[in-house]
Amino acid sequence: MTSDLLAPLDLAFWNIESAEHPMHLGALGIFAANSPAAAAHAADLLAARAAGVPGLRMRIRDIWQPFDLRQPLAFAFGGATREPATDFEPFDHIRLHAPVADFHAAAGAIMQRPLERGKPPWEAHVVPGVDGTSFAVLFKFHHALADGLRALTLAAALMDPMDMPTPRPRPRPRPKEASRGLLPDVRKLPGLVRGTLSDVGRALDIGASVARATWGVRSSAALVSEPTGTRRVAGVNVDLDEIHKIRKSAGGTVNDVLIAVVAGALRRWLDERGDGSEGVAPRALIPVSRRRPRTAHPQGNRLSGYLIRLPVDDPDPLGRLSTVRTAMNRNKDAGPNRGAGAVALLADHVPALGHRLGGPVVGQAARLLFDILVTSVPLPSLGMKLGGCPLTEVYPLAPLARGQSLAVAVSTFRGRVHYGLVADAEAVPDLDRFAKSLTAEVEELLAACTP
């Protein structure tokens, strides 16, 4: 294992973190226990296997040098590196808890605690159920270490081995041209100039879109909160077949339907708690992965995003879905590299020291850009086991941005759609009510699609 410089977006996530707003994502997996000792056995397995996963040994170290000589002309002053921890102890990252009656309530208390920054920034918490028939594992990964797809890969490496078909051999990559020193090859200058001009134009386009996105904001006070450092977690799952029935009847994609369900659930939740949905159209940030196989930095973040207004004020469920579908089609036509939702790409244009000095300011500016995060994390359809215990449910958990009270993450797993909800515990004491609203919205959409 070798060290490497954090990519700009990874560095941004590392520096915007605060005690009240830890920047780790999570996944709550629920397993069917095959014995009373299943949870303790699972914790031992996780610790034993973690030692053999190179990505879990990586910690982040701040650096203070003017150049990273391995990357010509790359200013690293004030940046950070991802490097192997020579003193890595797996049992420092695995915790076995006392039995609980509510896995989601336990996850909320665990999610609000920041990861220790001096160690590899991840943890796995094993929580037995009081009835002895199930246990949960909550994984926490700092966003500077991994995005959702990378975190999934790291967590999957700790599961029981699966019988997989033999992969086809990959063609050998062509050898890279030897470095010619600190200055770029003059033969590449025209392309470099064009690329730089294109990047500048894209940055200006994104900046203008961000400015336009703040015009005429119609959000809700229920989605805004002062930082308290508390967290509440809830989860709900619905039948994927029902989502497909809605999609086939009303059109659009599965993702369009899942986002429209969030919009309808927000409407129902705001009305029930007395805040009201009239005139409310909060801005939702929909992250988009730009990860490609065998990228240069597979362990880092490769994210862009789309920004849409959720039609919470529309009383018609099919009208809400149509509005979401139109907005998503517009975003897809523009592509993930432009528009206000692509603001994460601006991190590439900020020097390392700028991320370090401006991190707190950027963290506080999140609510100026969007009101709620709605992210989708793909999961493999194959069944996974830990210590012979099958994984039955899995709820992705997104970090909560400063000034925001609610974040929604969605995954589909073995015929079910799992919504993982993270909220500020003091601002949203009724998170379970919002979870029930998601189920009610699916039922309302199904009814609207039934002749």
URVEN-V439702 format. One record per backbone hydrogen bond with DSSP energy under -1.0 kcal/mol. NH is the residue of the N-H (numbers start at 1). CO is the residue of the C=O. E is the energy in kcal/mol with one decimal. If there is no record, write none. Layout:
nh;co;e
NH;CO;E
NH;CO;E
This chain:
nh;co;e
4;82;-1.9
6;80;-2.8
11;7;-2.5
12;8;-2.1
13;9;-2.2
14;10;-2.0
15;11;-1.7
16;12;-1.7
18;21;-1.2
25;141;-2.7
26;397;-3.1
27;139;-1.6
28;395;-2.7
29;137;-2.7
30;393;-2.8
31;135;-3.3
32;390;-2.2
33;133;-1.8
38;35;-1.8
41;37;-2.3
42;38;-2.3
43;39;-2.2
44;40;-1.9
45;41;-2.3
46;42;-2.5
47;43;-2.0
48;44;-2.2
49;45;-2.7
50;46;-2.2
52;49;-1.5
53;50;-1.6
56;53;-1.7
57;54;-1.7
59;83;-3.0
61;81;-2.6
63;79;-2.3
68;74;-1.4
71;68;-2.2
74;71;-2.1
79;76;-2.8
81;61;-2.8
82;4;-3.0
83;59;-2.7
85;57;-2.3
88;85;-1.2
92;89;-2.0
93;90;-2.0
95;124;-2.3
97;126;-2.9
100;128;-2.2
106;102;-1.8
107;103;-2.2
108;104;-1.9
109;105;-1.3
110;106;-1.7
111;107;-2.9
112;108;-1.2
113;110;-1.2
119;116;-1.1
122;120;-2.2
123;140;-2.1
124;93;-2.8
125;138;-2.5
126;95;-3.2
127;136;-3.3
129;134;-2.2
130;100;-2.2
132;129;-1.3
135;31;-1.9
136;127;-2.9
137;29;-2.6
138;125;-2.8
139;27;-2.4
140;123;-2.7
141;25;-2.4
142;121;-2.4
143;23;-3.1
145;142;-1.7
146;142;-1.7
151;147;-2.9
152;148;-2.1
153;149;-1.8
154;150;-2.2
155;151;-2.7
156;152;-2.7
157;153;-1.4
158;155;-1.6
159;156;-1.3
160;385;-3.2
188;185;-1.9
189;186;-1.1
192;188;-2.4
193;189;-2.9
194;190;-2.4
195;191;-2.6
196;192;-2.5
197;193;-2.6
198;194;-2.5
199;195;-2.4
200;196;-2.5
201;197;-2.4
202;198;-2.4
203;199;-2.5
204;200;-2.4
205;201;-2.1
206;202;-2.7
207;203;-2.6
208;204;-2.3
209;205;-2.1
210;206;-2.4
211;207;-2.0
212;208;-2.2
213;209;-2.1
215;212;-1.5
223;220;-1.7
224;221;-1.4
225;403;-1.1
232;423;-2.4
234;421;-1.9
236;419;-1.7
238;417;-2.1
240;415;-2.2
243;239;-1.2
244;240;-2.2
245;241;-2.1
246;242;-2.0
247;243;-2.4
248;244;-2.8
249;245;-1.8
250;246;-3.0
251;247;-2.5
257;253;-1.9
258;254;-2.4
259;255;-2.2
260;256;-2.4
261;257;-2.2
262;258;-1.3
263;259;-2.0
264;260;-2.5
265;261;-2.4
266;262;-2.5
267;263;-1.9
268;264;-2.3
269;265;-2.8
270;266;-2.8
271;267;-2.1
272;268;-2.4
273;269;-2.0
275;270;-1.7
276;270;-1.9
280;277;-2.0
281;218;-4.3
284;308;-3.4
285;372;-2.2
286;306;-3.4
288;304;-2.2
290;302;-3.8
300;297;-1.6
304;288;-2.8
306;286;-2.4
308;284;-2.2
310;282;-3.1
312;310;-2.5
313;280;-1.3
314;311;-1.4
320;316;-2.3
321;317;-1.9
322;318;-2.3
323;319;-2.2
324;320;-2.3
325;321;-2.7
326;322;-2.4
327;323;-2.3
328;324;-2.6
329;325;-2.3
330;326;-2.0
331;327;-2.1
332;328;-2.6
333;329;-2.2
334;330;-1.7
335;331;-1.8
338;335;-1.0
342;339;-1.5
343;340;-1.2
345;342;-2.0
346;343;-1.6
347;344;-1.4
348;345;-1.4
349;346;-1.8
350;347;-1.5
355;351;-1.6
356;352;-1.9
357;353;-2.6
358;354;-2.6
359;355;-1.2
362;358;-2.6
363;359;-2.6
364;360;-1.5
365;361;-1.0
368;365;-1.4
369;366;-1.3
370;366;-2.3
371;283;-2.7
372;283;-1.6
374;285;-2.3
375;408;-2.6
377;410;-3.0
386;389;-2.1
389;386;-1.5
391;384;-3.1
392;30;-3.0
393;30;-1.4
395;28;-2.5
397;26;-3.2
404;401;-1.9
405;223;-1.4
407;422;-2.4
408;373;-2.9
409;420;-2.4
410;375;-2.4
411;418;-2.1
413;416;-2.9
417;238;-3.1
418;411;-3.9
419;236;-3.1
420;409;-3.2
421;234;-3.0
422;407;-2.2
423;232;-2.4
424;405;-1.6
428;424;-2.6
434;430;-1.2
435;431;-2.2
436;432;-2.1
437;433;-1.6
438;434;-1.4
439;435;-1.2
440;436;-2.2
441;437;-2.2
442;438;-1.8
443;439;-1.9
444;440;-2.1
445;441;-2.5
446;442;-2.4
447;443;-2.2
448;444;-2.2
449;445;-1.6
